Amino acid sequence: MCGRYLFLPDEQIEEIKNILQRINQKFYGTPFLDKLKIGEIFPTELVPVVVASEDGKDATIARWGLPIEGKKQVIINARAETLLEKWTFKKIAHQRCLVPAVGFYEWQKQDDSKQKLLIKPQDRSLFYMAGLYEKINLGDDTEIDAFVIITTQPNFQIKPIHDRMPVVLKKEYEDLWLFEKGDEKILRKLFETVLKPYEGEMEIEKINE
């Protein structure tokens, strides 16, 4: 599971700078820009994501969490292994996004308490998690994109902490994830290739609140 993550406006990282500049241009003067969340990200907040466009990649604002009809709760994660078995995700399997982050949070059980941990790849100041998105209506004729983060089996470092982890995409898979097209057979191969546990070393930092 991925229930919180971290995104920071680091001007030293060109990709982050470009994402935020594009969002400012695109949403200037709208209430969405005022509600854009930076920092520790919680479900239902409005955040930056990267999607495919006619001109290549485009940054946009999306809400973290797909709605559940008749309920206040939202779906924030989707299991990589069952994306094409569950209609909620199968119907948007071609609507893939990159979720930029500098870390994600997990909680490790310690006796009768839990230790909050910030986890990030050791060699990457910015990474992208794999996501799926769709357009939703907020109930007042306002539309916005909403997304889920895809999870997979834990790697060797996360396994003692949790039985799931977000899919941290390899650099060489980022464009493939956004732009690959085809039938269910091609999508299944894409998912099997791309949606795997992170293979590199991860930095795990204890967070005291």
PyMOL commands that set and color helices and strands:
alter all, ss='L'
color gray80, all
select helices_A, chain A and resi 14-27+31-34+80-82+87-90+171-179+184-194
alter helices_A, ss='H'
color red, helices_A
select strands_A, chain A and resi 5-7+39-41+46-53+56-64+66-67+74-75+77-79+96-101+103-110+113-121+127-137+143-152+165-166+202-207
alter strands_A, ss='S'
color yellow, strands_A
deselect
rebuild
show_as cartoon
